[in-house]
Amino acid sequence: MSSEELEHIFKSASSASLMLNPGTSILKMAMDAGCFIDENDARRIITAGGFYVNLCRVNNPDLVLIPGAHVLPSGISVLRVGKKNYYLIKWMQ
């Protein structure tokens, strides 16, 4: 899907633009995107299986982002916390 299509589908989702740096972890991405207020809550929810990247459950907060798996070819990641809290991340190079 193109970035325009994703933005249209997730128009009510919160969005953020982040810099994609080598070694960025799932936890750092989630905190920078504003998905969580507290790092302890973030670790607890991610470990419990309540966090998704591009509709795939991620339960390791220390997992390093992999372009192609965690970053779509359009340069966007779709995050979900719980059942209905979506976040759209636009990655800058």
N, C-alpha and C positions, 0 to 999 in steps of 0.2 A: 504494500500500500504506500501511496505517496504521503508526504508529510501533510499536505493539504487535506487529504481524505481522513487521516488520523485526527487532525485538529477539528474537523467537522464532526466526526463521530464522538469525540471526547470534548465537545465545546464547553460543557459545564465543569470539566475537570480543572483543578488548579494546575498551573504550568510554571515551569522555571527553565532558565537557560543556564547550563553548567559547562565548565571547561572539562573536557575529557583528558585526564592525566593518567599516565601509566601507574598501575598499582592502586587505583581508586577502589575502595571496598564497597560492598553493598551498604554497609552501615553508614559510611561517609556520604554516599550518594543520597540515601534516604534522609539523613540529617540536613544536608545542604539543600535538598528539595523542599524541606519543610514538612515532611511526612510525619515527623514526630517532634515533640517539644523536648523530651528528656531522653538521653542516650540509654538509660536503664530500661525505660519502657520500650524503646526501639529494639534493644537486644532481646527482651522478653518476648515481644510479639513476633519478631522475625524467627527466633528459635522455636516458638510454638507453632509456626507454619501459617501465620496470618499475613504474610507479605508475598506479593507476586511481582515478578518482572516479566513483562510481555506475556502475561497470562500463565506463566510457569511459576510454581511455588518455589521459593527460595527460603531455606531455613538455616543458612550459615551466614551470620552477619559479617564475617571476616573474608568471605569469598571475594576474589578480585574480579572486577567487571571484564567481560570478554566481548570485544566487538564482534558482531555477528550473532551472538547468543543473547547478550544483555542490551546491546545497542543495535537497533534495526538498521538495514541498509539506508533508510531515509534519514538516519542521524537522530532518531527519536527513540525514547524508551517509554513504555507505558507501565506505570507502577500502580499497584492496588494494595491498600491496607484494609484488612477485614473483608467485608462483603461488598461494600459499595463506595469506598473512598478512593477515587482515581486521581492520579497525578501524571501529567505529561511533561517529560523532560526533553528539551531540545539541546543537543550536544554541540558545542563549538569546538573546532579543532585548534 
